[in-house]
Amino acid sequence: MYKFFFDLVFKRMDPEKAHHLAFRWIRLAARTPVLRTFAAAALAPRYKELRTEALGLRMHGPFGLAAGFDKNAVAIDGMAMLGFDHVEIGTVTGEPQPGNPGKRLFRLVQDRALINRMGFNNDGSAAVAARLAARRPVFRTVVGVNIGKTKVVPEAEATADYVKSAERLARHADYLVVNVSSPNTPGLRNLQATESLRPLLTAVREAADRTVTDRRVPLLVKIAPDLADEDVDAVADLALELGLDGIIATNTTIAREGLGLRSDPALVQETGGLSGAPVKARSLEVLRRLYARVGDRMVLVGVGGIENAEDAWQRILAGATLIQGYSAFIYEGPFYARAIHKGLAARLAASPYATLAEAVGADTRKATA
């Protein structure tokens, strides 16, 4: 039914306008007690065998919503109602910004992909922090906060900009993510180089620790699929050295060649980050490489091209404790998370593993034994 609705309505709309329309419906449903109760019962059934502990947090399962969908922390309950076990908001920047001019979001329907050059459009860390402080949760869910660099801030002053956001947002975050991998903010990906990343992550860690004194806020870094293998290794080593809690692999790609894209070439060549099915293979490669390097010493979050339960299961076997989706949600609709959970429970039951935690990294360990 959703596919029919997508083809009839959303496919004919500008992608960003369709996003805002769907967003309003989700928020409205979450604010309507009877509707949200029935929606959660249908879309967010719980499976005891999928309960997950990660980053010192307990979650209903391993599957969450990636950053980019709820940039301003306005639909956390709505996304929990749809079955996401954690919701990562943002990316949030130190100062509010409108993002890049439109048109800036494109659907590659034939490839089940998106291209975006949104440019971190958001209300800024002060406004988002106030919204999170005032929030009265309807559903219990883990909330991650993804922070990035304000566009007008020079690269040399990036650390101070991240620290500002961390100081404002850390107390409201179940975990904090440093995003240095979006291709849509000039110079941002340069911060993935270890000589730039080390002082940045150190400063954000210190800011979180001095702001929140009654608990330790887990800190993760999100990296791009376009990093060379040796750079993936360098980030993994740095994360271990600094005592980071995790790595998210991966963000969108700027690559177009070799991905077997079938959409209109003019559309394919739009500037921006490509997400969805075409990034699946490289994201899985990066995840396997990270797990081979860090093992169980930190949490790995697999994201990029997770369309169904089999994709999710492969990420777990490769080394992901947590997994996230976004682009496939656009194509799969409101039953997306439900299908992932049901399929994961079935695969776990049919596997030789007693628990989901036991399955994490199993294939990578076999390959490197």
KEPAGU-127893 format. One line per 10 residues: their letters; for each residue x negated, y, z of N, C-alpha, C. Coordinates in pm, whole numbers, plus 50000, padded with zeros to 5 digits. Each point is the difference from the previous one (the first is absolute). Last residue first. Layout:
KEPAGU-127893
a> X/Y/Z/X/Y/Z/X/Y/Z  ...
//
This chain:
KEPAGU-127893
atakrtdagv> 45941/48484/51132/49942/49899/50090/49881/49931/49933  50313/50340/49816/49865/50043/50041/49930/49899/50092  50447/49937/49825/49919/50035/49883/49857/50035/50038  50327/49908/50336/49968/49878/49924/49905/50030/49885  50165/50363/50252/49906/49921/50080/49960/49873/49926  50329/50267/49806/49869/50064/49989/49896/49923/50081  50452/49863/50026/49944/49972/49868/49861/50059/49984  50237/50086/50407/49969/49858/49984/49936/49968/49865  50170/50430/50222/49864/49979/49952/49965/49856/49970  50422/50057/50285/49928/50120/49956/49856/49964/49962
aealtaypsa> 50329/49692/50193/49989/50005/49854/49915/50116/49951  50112/49936/50462/49909/49893/49959/49976/50002/49849  50318/50292/50195/49864/50043/50034/49897/49897/49955  50461/49902/49964/49957/50092/49897/49856/50045/50024  50135/49522/50190/50041/50139/50019/49952/50084/49883  49933/49532/49997/50103/50005/50104/50055/50140/50020  49792/49760/49541/49967/50092/50109/50116/50009/50099  49962/49761/49561/49941/49925/50111/49973/50086/50123  50418/50093/49650/49854/50003/50002/49945/49913/50111  50469/50114/49900/49951/49897/49909/49848/49987/50002
alraalgkhi> 50228/50332/50262/50055/49870/50040/49945/49887/49914  49890/50445/49887/49933/49961/50123/50047/49862/50045  50215/50192/49632/49863/49958/49966/49922/49959/50124  50438/50170/50055/50005/49871/49930/49859/49951/49968  50047/50426/50191/50037/49897/50098/50002/49863/49936  49928/50369/49720/49884/49974/50086/50030/49891/50102  50351/50150/49720/49901/49921/49926/49877/49969/50083  50335/50280/50184/50055/49865/49980/49899/49910/49931  49887/50457/50053/50003/49928/50128/50049/49856/49982  50006/50286/49622/49862/49975/50043/50000/49916/50128
arayfpgeyi> 50415/50151/49842/49947/49892/49916/49857/49965/50039  50204/50368/50216/50067/49875/50039/49943/49882/49921  49859/50437/49887/49937/49950/50122/50062/49868/50045  50196/50202/49613/49857/49973/49981/49937/49938/50125  50462/50172/49888/49977/49863/50049/49853/49958/49991  50175/50435/49845/50013/49986/50145/49977/49859/50055  49770/50128/49521/50116/50053/50071/50008/49959/50146  49689/49931/49588/50071/49889/50063/50122/50046/50080  49694/50303/49770/50055/49908/49901/50086/49891/50061  49779/50326/50271/50074/50078/49901/50072/49907/49902
fasygqilta> 49702/49818/50315/50126/50037/50063/50088/50078/49902  49553/49889/49890/50096/49893/49971/50136/50027/50064  49637/50299/50090/50046/50008/49862/50105/49894/49968  49816/49989/50446/50063/50128/49966/50057/49995/49859  49760/49678/50451/50054/50018/49866/50054/50140/49983  49643/49666/50342/50087/50114/49975/50047/50002/49856  49759/49672/50437/50017/50027/49858/50100/50114/49985  49643/49743/50396/50117/50078/49965/50004/50022/49849  49666/49733/50154/50088/49977/50114/50132/50071/49978  49626/49817/49627/50081/50110/50053/50084/49954/50119
galirqwade> 49695/49729/49704/49943/50065/50117/50079/50114/50060  50085/49646/49641/49875/50067/49964/49937/50073/50117  50425/49787/50033/49897/49897/49985/49864/50060/49967  50365/50293/50018/49975/49945/50133/49889/49895/49993  50154/50179/49597/49922/50100/50075/49967/49949/50140  50278/49735/49729/49863/49998/49949/49912/50102/50072  50461/49993/50096/49934/49881/50055/49855/49992/49955  50275/50338/49817/49974/50027/50141/49923/49884/50064  50149/49949/49557/49894/50101/50006/49961/50027/50145  50366/49723/49937/49876/49931/49960/49882/50097/50001
aneiggvgvl> 50437/50165/50083/49945/49927/50114/49871/49927/49965  50106/50429/49705/50085/49892/50050/49927/49927/50113  49816/50387/49772/50134/50002/49946/50094/49900/50066  49515/50286/50049/50071/49893/50071/50147/50007/49960  49615/50298/49863/50055/49898/49912/50068/49885/50071  49738/50293/50305/49970/50020/49859/50053/49884/49917  49820/49998/50528/50104/50077/49931/49956/50020/49855  49851/49764/50519/50005/49980/49856/50114/50076/49937  49671/50026/50461/50136/50022/49953/49999/49991/49848  49679/49832/50452/50007/50042/49860/50147/50007/49960
vmrdgvrayl> 49700/50012/50491/50125/49973/49927/49987/50052/49857  49573/49821/50301/50092/50113/49990/50120/49960/49918  49670/49682/50113/49954/50105/50092/50081/50128/49989  50004/49549/49763/50108/50034/50093/49961/50113/50095  49743/49967/49536/50069/49891/50067/50113/50048/50088  49662/50234/49699/50033/50036/50139/50069/49889/50078  49841/49949/49535/49900/50085/50066/50029/50020/50149  50292/49763/49704/49874/49925/50001/49892/50075/50078  50409/50215/49926/50014/49895/50102/49872/49916/50009  50021/50338/49666/49998/50057/50135/50006/49892/50107
rrlvelsrak> 50050/49872/49553/49863/50041/50025/49985/50059/50141  50430/49881/49846/49917/49880/50023/49857/50038/50034  50288/50350/49879/50038/49943/50128/49916/49878/50033  49953/50197/49577/49941/50085/50104/50030/49943/50138  50202/49787/49634/49854/49981/49998/49933/50078/50112  50460/50066/49928/49976/49869/50062/49850/49971/50006  50137/50384/49774/50025/50016/50142/49974/49871/50076  49976/49994/49530/49885/50067/50060/50020/50019/50150  50357/49806/49754/49882/49915/49996/49881/50065/50070  50421/50247/49960/50005/49881/50086/49868/49923/50004
vpagslggte> 50164/50402/49747/49888/50013/50093/49985/49875/50087  50358/50056/49669/49868/49998/49935/49881/50009/50095  50475/50017/50159/49949/49870/49956/49861/50005/49937  50103/50431/50282/50091/49895/49957/49927/49878/49948  49834/50534/49967/50030/49902/50105/50096/49896/49945  49642/50445/49855/50087/49891/49954/50019/49900/50114  49865/50553/49976/49970/49868/50051/50105/49899/49956  49868/50447/49703/50050/49965/50133/49961/49860/50040  50094/50273/49503/49904/50011/50110/50066/49962/50132  50148/49803/49513/50028/50109/50093/49898/49997/50114
qvlapdsrlg> 50037/49674/49634/49888/50093/50013/50031/50122/50086  50326/49657/49897/49888/49935/50069/49888/50099/50027  50365/50132/49733/50037/49993/50141/49885/49944/50083  49956/50009/49536/50002/50138/50049/50033/50005/50148  50014/49580/49774/49864/50049/50024/49995/50143/50052  50409/49655/50087/49965/50100/49900/49861/50058/50031  50060/49532/50226/50085/50118/49987/49949/50093/49891  49794/49587/50174/50084/49988/49880/50087/50122/49975  49503/49817/50262/50118/50086/50006/50075/49998/49867  49584/49763/50199/50108/49939/49922/50127/50082/49998
lgeraittnt> 49547/50086/50196/50109/49966/50091/50119/49939/49926  49568/50195/49829/49986/49865/50052/50111/49957/50093  49931/50523/49949/49951/49895/49911/49994/49866/50071  50116/50398/50232/50106/49965/49907/49960/49884/49910  49861/50274/50514/49970/49916/49884/50123/49979/49913  49969/50222/50433/49994/50090/49885/49969/49922/49872  50262/49834/50478/49883/49996/49914/50008/50107/49892  50206/49938/50545/50026/49991/49856/49869/50003/49921  49959/49813/50493/50080/50109/49948/50023/49979/49850  49913/49567/50320/49934/50120/49951/50102/50106/49963
aiigdlglel> 49851/49761/50403/49953/49975/49863/50118/49957/49913  49836/50209/50521/50114/49978/49911/49949/49991/49857  49776/49910/50518/49985/50058/49866/50125/49965/49921  49851/50034/50573/50044/49934/49879/49970/50077/49873  49860/50103/50463/50096/49894/50026/50046/49927/49875  49504/50247/50122/50134/50026/49948/50091/49880/50026  49514/50097/50118/50104/49941/50083/50140/50035/49956  49551/50105/49804/50072/50105/50074/50109/49944/50092  49738/49709/49718/49904/50079/50078/50072/50101/50091  50252/49748/49687/49954/49918/50112/49908/50079/50092
aldavadvde> 50137/50209/49609/50116/49981/50087/49963/49916/50122  49679/50054/49660/50016/50122/50077/50117/49987/50098  49927/49649/49698/49892/50005/50099/50012/50123/50088  50303/49960/49642/50024/49895/50099/49895/50003/50111  49941/50284/49633/50109/50048/50084/50030/49898/50109  49685/49874/49680/49947/50109/50083/50107/50055/50093  50120/49673/49678/49918/49941/50106/49949/50108/50096  50225/50144/49621/50096/49932/50089/49924/49940/50118  49741/50176/49661/50057/50107/50082/50108/49946/50094  49800/49712/49685/49900/50036/50102/50050/50113/50090
daldpaikvl> 50272/49861/49634/49992/49898/50105/49901/50037/50110  50235/50399/49741/49914/49889/49960/49987/49903/50116  50435/50316/49956/49866/49991/50058/49925/49882/49940  50468/50114/49917/49899/50034/49899/49858/50001/50056  50426/49935/50240/49960/49878/49929/49887/50024/49902  50067/50294/50464/50049/49987/49862/49958/49867/49940  50098/50122/50546/49902/50012/49892/50064/49973/49864  50097/50148/50559/50061/49946/49879/49908/50027/49882  49954/49937/50572/49966/50078/49882/50061/49931/49878  50108/50021/50575/49970/49925/49879/49959/50097/49890
lpvrrdtvtr> 50093/49957/50580/49960/50082/49885/49959/49911/49884  50305/49996/50508/49923/49930/49898/49974/50090/49879  50066/50163/50511/50074/50000/49874/49915/49928/49894  50018/49960/50554/49910/50016/49885/50083/49991/49872  50159/50191/50504/49990/49880/49917/49900/50028/49888  50095/50330/50326/50063/49889/50071/50001/49870/49920  49834/50446/49860/49913/49943/50104/50059/49879/50070  50008/50336/49538/50083/49896/50062/49913/49924/50100  49799/50359/49783/50139/50046/49998/50092/49903/50073  49533/49917/49932/50014/50110/50096/50144/50052/50007
daaervatll> 49893/49644/49698/49970/49959/50137/50017/50114/50100  50050/50077/49531/50109/49916/50050/49977/49964/50147  49657/50232/49781/50118/50087/50015/50118/49921/50057  49604/49768/49889/49980/50082/50120/50121/50089/50027  49999/49745/49603/50007/49912/50116/49987/50080/50130  49936/50229/49599/50142/49968/50019/50018/49908/50120  49558/50107/49874/50069/50119/50052/50148/49973/50024  49738/49661/49799/49955/50023/50138/50075/50116/50063  50068/49909/49544/50068/49902/50085/49960/50017/50146  49782/50281/49689/50144/50024/49997/50072/49905/50095
prlsetaqln> 49529/49954/49924/50036/50111/50091/50149/50029/50004  49867/49642/49707/49957/49977/50139/50035/50118/50091  50070/50014/49521/50104/49931/50075/49962/49983/50147  49703/50185/49669/50107/50094/50032/50103/49938/50094  49638/49741/49849/49937/50114/50063/50101/50110/50035  50134/49602/49762/49976/49978/50143/49935/50120/50069  50348/50031/49588/49856/49972/50012/49963/49997/50148  50434/50128/49861/49983/49857/50022/49853/49960/50009  50168/50443/49892/49987/49976/50144/49988/49852/50032  50088/50176/49563/49858/50014/50033/49975/49968/50147
rlgptnpssv> 50440/50024/49813/49936/49868/49993/49849/50007/50025  50263/50405/49987/50033/49915/50115/49924/49868/49996  49999/50381/49670/49890/49977/50093/50029/49902/50111  50420/50215/49764/49863/50013/49951/49897/49979/50110  50479/49771/49982/49945/50117/50067/49854/50011/49959  50264/49635/49847/50074/50120/49962/49962/50126/50076  49878/49505/50029/49931/50067/49889/50056/50137/49968  49959/49707/50484/50094/50047/49898/49922/50067/49887  49800/49817/50413/50000/49922/49875/50106/50042/49900  49884/50082/50487/49894/50064/49921/50001/49945/49857
nvvlydahra> 50293/50006/50497/50014/49976/49857/49892/50079/49926  50095/49795/50518/49929/50104/49926/50003/49963/49852  50336/49862/50433/49928/49960/49879/49933/50123/49938  50233/49793/50501/49963/50116/49919/49916/49951/49882  50403/49793/50376/49865/49990/49944/49979/50117/49905  50359/50017/50277/49962/49868/50050/49864/49961/49943  50169/50519/50074/49971/49891/49907/49974/49869/50074  50067/50457/50177/50128/49951/49949/49983/49877/49910  49632/50244/50198/50085/49961/50114/50133/49940/49953  49684/50178/49678/49957/49874/50062/50093/49954/50111
lreaskvyda> 50020/50425/49726/50084/49884/49969/49967/49873/50079  49772/50448/50019/50143/50024/50005/50083/49872/49998  49524/49988/49960/50034/50057/50130/50151/50022/50015  49830/49855/49582/49989/49894/50101/50039/50052/50138  49977/50307/49641/50116/49911/49989/49997/49892/50106  49630/50286/49980/50119/50078/50036/50125/49911/49996  49597/49820/49842/50003/50006/50147/50122/50077/50048  49911/49984/49537/50048/49871/50050/50013/50002/50152  49810/50378/49805/50140/49990/49959/50062/49868/50049  49539/50078/50061/50077/50084/50091/50149/49992/49968
taeaepvvkt> 49703/49777/49709/50004/49935/50131/50085/50080/50098  49909/50173/49558/50102/49895/50007/50012/49940/50140  49712/50357/49783/50079/50025/50121/50106/49892/50023  49707/50004/49618/49908/50016/50113/50073/50021/50132  50237/49979/49582/49952/49868/50042/49910/50009/50122  50369/50381/49935/49880/49952/49931/49953/49866/50056  50515/50172/49996/49885/49992/50091/49879/49947/49923  50446/50035/49816/49922/50123/49991/49878/50000/50092  50311/49621/49986/49937/50024/49871/49908/50121/49998  50085/49688/50432/50072/50108/49935/49926/50041/49874
kginvgvvtr> 49950/49500/50207/49942/50135/49993/50094/50098/49932  50172/49553/50285/49913/50030/49888/49954/50145/50004  50266/49552/50301/49959/50139/49987/49900/50018/49886  50409/49651/50228/49894/50008/49900/49965/50147/49979  50253/49670/50390/49991/50135/49945/49875/50009/49913  50373/49597/50211/49865/50043/49968/50003/50139/49940  50345/49685/50317/49985/50115/49912/49852/50033/49984  50361/49565/50153/49868/50060/50012/49987/50111/49896  50475/49845/50228/49908/49969/49891/49868/50070/50025  50542/49924/50190/49862/49990/50046/49912/49961/49882
fvprraalra> 50466/50288/49970/49943/49867/49985/49856/50002/50052  50236/50390/50049/50116/49910/50002/49952/49856/49994  49735/50474/50183/50011/49882/49912/50131/49923/50020  49856/50516/50044/50061/49905/50094/50029/49873/49921  49664/50474/49939/50069/49881/49950/50054/49914/50114  49720/50414/50009/50144/50013/50026/50078/49874/49963  49529/50034/49924/50021/50023/50143/50147/50003/50036  49869/49974/49545/49977/49873/50069/50023/50014/50149  50027/50390/49742/50109/49909/49962/49985/49866/50072  49657/50318/50045/50120/50044/50072/50117/49907/49972
avaasgdnnf> 49604/49926/49760/49981/49967/50141/50122/50038/50082  49990/50126/49550/50024/49857/50013/49982/49955/50144  49905/50451/49896/50143/49972/49984/50030/49852/50018  49547/50134/50008/50071/50060/50113/50148/49967/49994  49707/49861/49643/49991/49920/50122/50074/50060/50119  50162/50065/49477/49886/50036/50084/50006/49933/50136  50302/49945/49609/50032/50115/50084/49885/50046/50088  49952/49755/49498/50050/49968/50133/50016/50128/50081  49775/49758/49517/50105/50095/50036/50059/49960/50135  49600/49817/49721/50022/50015/50145/50100/50111/50031
gmrnilardq> 49902/49851/49541/49910/50097/50061/50028/50030/50146  50193/49723/49595/50077/50084/50090/49913/50105/50068  49977/49655/49616/49902/50103/50031/50067/50104/50090  50087/49452/49806/50036/50122/50072/49879/50092/50010  50232/49529/49744/49887/50092/50001/50046/50124/50075  50169/49449/49990/50022/50144/50011/49868/50072/49977  50241/49475/49872/49896/50085/50059/50049/50144/50008  50141/49568/49759/50040/50002/50141/49897/50080/50081  50018/49943/49514/49888/49951/50079/50032/49991/50149  50315/50164/49680/49953/49874/49941/49889/49936/50082
vlrflrkgpn> 50164/50432/50124/50094/49892/50031/49952/49867/49945  49789/50454/50159/49959/49911/49891/50081/49873/50019  50062/50537/50188/50025/49855/50007/49947/49932/49876  49865/50483/50275/50038/49933/49876/50021/49851/50025  49911/50539/50227/50027/49860/50032/50059/49933/49877  49897/50469/50013/49885/49943/50070/50021/49855/50046  50147/50488/49686/50044/49866/50035/49880/49922/50053  50016/50409/50208/50065/49890/49926/49973/50016/49852  49646/50176/50385/50123/50037/49927/50059/49878/49930  49721/49925/50453/49975/50041/49863/50131/50039/49931
gpqpegtvtg> 49986/50056/50530/49951/49898/49909/49981/50055/49860  50134/50238/50414/50106/49953/49911/49957/49884/49911  49837/50129/50523/49969/50031/49860/50105/49938/49909  49820/50113/50565/50105/49963/49904/49958/50036/49858  49619/49877/50357/50091/50110/49970/50109/49952/49904  49696/49679/50157/49989/50098/50107/50096/50116/49984  50148/49539/49779/49880/50082/49995/50002/50104/50111  50224/49481/49870/50021/50130/50063/49867/50076/49997  50240/49562/49703/49885/50060/50064/50033/50142/50049  50307/49696/50153/49895/50082/49941/49982/49967/49853
ievhdfglma> 50169/49646/50401/50044/50127/49944/49881/50077/49943  50140/49468/50104/49887/50091/49999/50043/50130/49932  50243/49561/50264/50018/50108/49902/49882/50094/50013  50154/49448/50120/49935/50123/50042/50016/50101/49887  50239/49611/49962/49955/49973/50136/49916/50114/50058  50421/49985/49628/49855/50017/50008/49956/49991/50145  50468/49979/49827/49924/49879/50028/49850/50015/50006  50391/50319/49950/49985/49922/49878/49905/49881/50017  50074/50311/50353/50130/49941/49970/49993/49910/49877  49629/50264/50108/50009/49885/50092/50132/49926/49978
mgdiavankd> 49945/50395/49765/49913/49896/49943/49994/49877/50091  50249/50375/50147/50058/49949/49876/49917/49888/49940  49839/50238/50376/50107/49906/50037/50065/49940/49876  49675/50330/49924/49939/49883/50064/50106/49897/50037  49992/50452/49749/50084/49883/49974/49945/49872/50063  49795/50451/50005/50143/50032/50009/50090/49877/49984  49487/50131/49974/50056/49934/50120/50147/50034/50020  49704/50124/49617/50022/50096/50106/50069/49944/50124  49886/49759/49581/49886/50087/50023/50013/50083/50126  50185/49541/49782/50052/50092/50102/49886/50091/50043
fgaalgfpgh> 49888/49725/49649/50146/50002/49984/50063/50100/50096  49529/49919/50005/50038/50061/49873/50149/50008/49980  49699/49622/50291/50010/50145/49999/50037/50049/49861  50155/49504/50128/49876/50075/49980/50026/50150/50005  50273/49596/50252/50013/50095/49891/49872/50082/49991  50024/49478/50200/50036/50139/50025/50012/50082/49873  49951/49465/50243/50026/50074/49877/50050/50142/50027  49895/49600/50302/49879/50066/49949/50024/50102/49889  50340/49878/50430/49936/49924/49893/49885/50081/49943  50233/50137/50390/50093/49893/49964/49940/49910/49892
mrlglaetrl> 49669/50255/50341/50090/50032/49891/50091/49881/49970  49618/50233/50382/50087/49887/49966/50101/50045/49895  49469/50173/50136/50143/50030/49989/50077/49873/49966  49511/50081/50016/50051/50010/50135/50148/50026/50007  49772/49917/49592/49964/50133/50048/50049/50023/50143  50247/49601/49819/49887/50061/49929/49978/50140/50054  50341/49530/50016/49927/50090/50088/49877/50049/49926  50512/49768/49858/49860/50031/49975/49945/50092/50108  50432/49634/49825/49958/50102/50095/49847/50016/49997  50279/49676/49751/49925/50107/49933/49955/50109/50096
ekyrpalaaa> 50275/49616/50121/49870/49949/49959/49914/50106/49930  50455/50083/50141/49908/49991/50114/49860/49959/49957  50362/50274/49716/49947/49863/50002/49896/49993/50110  50449/50343/49848/49871/49976/50065/49964/49853/49997  50305/50363/49670/50005/49884/50090/49860/49973/50056  50204/50394/49718/49885/49985/50089/50016/49884/50097  50329/50140/49662/49873/50025/49933/49877/49974/50087  50473/49946/50140/49988/49939/49868/49858/50006/49946  50110/50203/50418/50033/49858/50012/49978/49928/49867  49952/50470/50013/49888/49933/50065/50025/49849/50013
aftrlvptra> 50350/50266/49829/49887/49999/49907/49882/49925/50061  50382/50074/50268/50025/49899/49897/49883/49989/49902  49970/50334/50326/50005/49870/50066/50022/49888/49900  50015/50451/49858/49863/49955/50023/49997/49865/50069  50421/50200/49920/49933/49968/49874/49860/49947/50024  50253/50163/50366/50056/49874/49950/49926/49955/49876  49859/50424/50191/49983/49883/50087/50052/49868/49942  49786/50424/49750/50138/49957/50016/50001/49868/50077  49600/50226/49852/50065/50090/50097/50145/49959/50029  49724/49772/49677/49937/49983/50131/50064/50087/50107
alriwrfalh> 50142/50036/49547/50038/49870/50055/49945/49981/50139  49867/50384/49765/50141/50008/50037/50047/49870/50064  49565/50017/49821/50010/50080/50122/50144/50009/50049  49920/49787/49589/49942/49921/50109/50014/50075/50132  50133/50224/49609/50093/49891/50032/49949/49917/50118  49721/50340/49827/50115/50057/50070/50099/49892/50041  49633/49872/49735/49955/50039/50134/50116/50055/50082  50062/49907/49544/49996/49876/50078/49963/50030/50146  49981/50363/49707/50138/49953/50013/50006/49874/50086  49577/50176/49886/50068/50085/50099/50144/49955/50023
hakepdmrkf> 49753/49779/49664/49941/49973/50131/50074/50079/50108  50106/50086/49554/50057/49872/50044/49949/49963/50139  49815/50378/49795/50139/50027/50040/50068/49872/50049  49569/49959/49824/49995/50069/50129/50140/50034/50050  49952/49788/49571/49961/49914/50112/49998/50071/50136  50340/50124/49600/49861/50034/50030/49957/49922/50123  50396/49769/49752/49970/50123/50074/49850/50026/50003  50217/49608/49816/50035/50113/49914/49966/50134/50065  49944/49580/50224/49912/49998/49883/50022/50119/49909  50284/49924/50387/49866/50048/50032/49910/50010/49877
vldfffkym> 50457/49831/49932/49990/50132/50063/49855/50047/50013  50129/49578/49786/50110/50089/49968/49979/50143/50051  49690/49639/50089/50004/50026/49856/50105/50105/49963  49975/49862/50452/49874/50066/49962/50003/50038/49852  50353/49741/50167/50011/50138/50045/49876/50079/49960  50000/49540/49912/50101/50064/49916/50010/50148/50036  49726/49741/50269/49939/50017/49869/50097/50070/49904  50154/49879/50429/49913/50117/50003/49937/50024/49864  50265/49616/50055/50082/50119/50000/49914/50126/50000
//
